[in-house]
Amino acid sequence: MGHREDLLEGAKRCLLEKGYARTTARDIVAASGTNLASIGYHYGSKEALLNLAFLKVTEEWGDVLTEKPDEGVDTGGEQRKAPLDQFRDTWQRVIDSYAETRSVWQLQMEVVSRIDQDPELRKALMGPQREGRDGLAENMLGIDPEKDPERARVAGLFCQALLAGVMVQWMMDSESAPSAQDLTDGLKVVLEGRAAPDERS
């Protein structure tokens, strides 16, 4: 890799190990094996580099939402999972990844707390956040953003709000935090207005 790629990888490691506020330019240089001048040359500023690194970390974490190509498809390759099954299975992957990706969840909470004081960070996150909603709608509920953009938009808003809340609960008290089945049962109660928690598909 060249210095540009080395810096980005180094910044990603620093974010996960130290967080956004505690990462210095010297930390990034040490982690990447480059030099201070390289940051300005390739990215303009440490902040611009960290913003991009955060987006890359979040994008890579988002891969956990995506199931393998052969999952959820019958032998003919046409039948997809029922929406509630897809919702539950996607949440299971997210929750199963918690121990391994806790540092990513912590980083996301820290970055959210900074956006009021950092207009450039807010600006950098706006586009990817909207794109992320489409991805959530598709992966959690099977809604195609290209075929049904408005349903994908509102479903993505719902899933994004739910994801943030689940992250907070797992970080605060993992023992009482919701399971994938809890979330599925809760959604059924909201949709049906009468489904009991033990009425599971």
Disulfide bonds with the S-S distance in Angstrom:
none
